[in-house]
């Protein structure tokens, strides 16, 4: 063990800077490690978890944990989202017996085909 009273001031400051730098690097690596161990799956999503590229499991919405630093990856997929566009009609109530609007929306369902004919396409 070196007695710090006999070490010149410049070397003592260098040793302190190295110690602070080492602590900063270790703290950064610890934060990186901890930050890569958890993930959140949103309500409309599911997460496909892979370990080294191989499928492991599917996770439902919520907070989950995984192996850090690329050992496991969680790919979030929007699975429950339903996006819908209506052309030429409007749905008033979707049920067993769906009700549609009586208003005429036929203008927006007109389509020009490739051979320059006109088609009425409700979709």
C-alpha positions, 0 to 999 in steps of 0.5 A: 500500500502506498502512503499518499502523504509521500505521493506528489500532488499531481499524481494524487490528483491523477489517481483521484480523476482515474477513480472518479472516471472508473466510478462513472464508467461502472455507473454508466454500465450499471444503468445500461444493464438495468435499463435493458432488463425491462419493457412495457407492452401497451394495451393494444400490443403483444410482445414477441420475445426472442433469445439470440433470435429464437422465439421464446414467448409472447407477452401480454400488456403490462410491465415485463422483464427480460435478459439484458444487453441483447440476450433477449429482445422484445418486439412489440406488435400492434395486434388488437388494433382495428382500423377501419375505413368506410367508403359509400356507407356509414355504420351507425351501430355494429352488432349482430344486426348492423345498422347503416346510415340512410344518407347517400355517400355514393359519391365517395364510392365511385372509382375509375378503373384502369380501362377508364370505366366507372365502378361503384364500389362500396367497401 
